[in-house]
Amino acid sequence: MIKPSIGRVVWYYPRGTQQRDNPDEQPNAALVVYVHNDRLVNLAGFDANGRHSQATSVRLIQEGDDAGEYGPYAPFCSWMPFQLGQAKAAESVGKAA
């Protein structure tokens, strides 16, 4: 699990799993601006046209979580694949040491 912190970049799905499951739609870029806990954050985001938006109390889906648990339209955010890869690499280096 990656611990969220202020300033981290996440992918934001304002339309929930319906957006995530549509290959023609990309997630929005968002910054974590407040951390409630490991799975709940506030975001400042940008849509495909660069328009600013904000979202409060957004579920942060961690690896292995079910994004559709709260329904197909429930918004959520997730870590980018690069971040997941970096976390795994850091974990394996830590175990080797």
N, C-alpha and C positions, 0 to 999 in steps of 0.2 A: 504494500500500500504506500502511495506517495502522500505525504502530509501536505495539505494545502497551506500556502502562505501568501501574504499580500504581495502583489506584483507578478505572480505567476500567470502565464498565459494558458488558457484552456480553450477547447472547442465548445461552443454554446449552441444547443439545439432548442430554439424557442418553441418549435412545434413538436417537440418530443420525438418518440421513436418513429412516428410517421415521416418526419423529415429525414431521420437517420437512415431509414430503410429505402429511401428514394435516391437512387444513384445519381440523379440529375441535380440534386440539391446539396450544396456544401454547407458545412456548419459556419456559424459566425465566429469571428475571433473575439475573445473577451479576456479581460484582466480581472484577477481576483482582487477585490477592494476591501473585503471584510471576510473573516473566517468565523463562522458560528461553531463548527466542529469539523471533524475529518470528512464529513459527508454533506455539509451544508455551507454555502458561500454566497456572498453578494458579488455581483459582476458589473463592470462597465464594458460594454461591447460595441461592436461595429458590424453593420450589415454589409451585404455585397456591394453597396454603393458608398460605403464609408460613413453612413449616418450613424451617429452615436445613440446608444440606448443604455438602459440600466435595468437590472433585474435583482430582486432581493430574495433571499432564502431559496436559492437554486440548489437542487440535489446534485452533488458531485458523484458521478458514477465511478467507482474504483474497479480495477480489473477483477473480473469474475462476477460483478453485480449484474442484475437484470434491469436494463434501462426501461423496459416496458412494464415494470412492476406496478406503476401508478397510472397506467393507461397510455394509449398511443399519442395523446396530445399533451401530456405533462412535460413541461420543459425540464431540461437537465443539461449538465455540462460534463465533459470528460477530458482526460489528459490526451494530448496528441501522441501518436505512435512513437515519435522520436523521444518524447519524455519517458514513455514506458520502457523503451529500449535502453535509455540512459540509466534508469533506475535499476533495471536488471543487471546491466554491466557493473554498476557500482556495488550492487549486492554480491555479485560473483567475485569481485575483487576483494570485498570485505571478508568473504568466506575463505578465500585463498590465503589471506594474511593471517 
